């Protein structure tokens, strides 16, 4: 696949692909609250919903939350028995509370709580210490995550947002999301899409195995 280097940041890309084109049209949005009741409207609880999805898809492992910000997702994964590390050059404190969707209540986080952090940008050599590389709207890291997973034998999960600071971008006639999935396939991964029930860019891709 040819790389189209990111020298023109002004041209517009086509509309996102339809859910049907990604094989998602018949799949219910993931997420529950209260006594197992499904969420029926798009919500803002992306970290809780992504934690639940990860726990269903993968066994507990060493996960790098790349561009993980304040670390709430890593904190929730720790509570689920995962070894979660935030990789982010901006060192931020954990939030002081979050919403428990299962029980429909607020949960306080003590000021003494911590998650492991690497206060630096993601570089491919870091992947050697992890089993799973996660990029939730990780600007500029999506291609590097795929390539690091290829080189180090990791799995990856991406919810790509934009092409800012990526080393390569799609041609003007192709949307970023399917182009990135095709790029991962070019690296020898079998790829599947998924959708979560939160506002904003909520469609992701992950590798389900290797093809070569």
Secondary structure by P-SEA (a helix, b strand, c coil): ccccccccccccccccccccccccccccccccccccccccccccaaaaaaaaaaaacccccccccccccccaaaaaaaaaccbbbbbcccccccccccccccccbbbbbccccccccccccccccccccccbbbbccccccaaaaaaaaaaacccccccccccccccccccccccaaaaaaaaaaaaccbbbbbbccccccccccccccccc
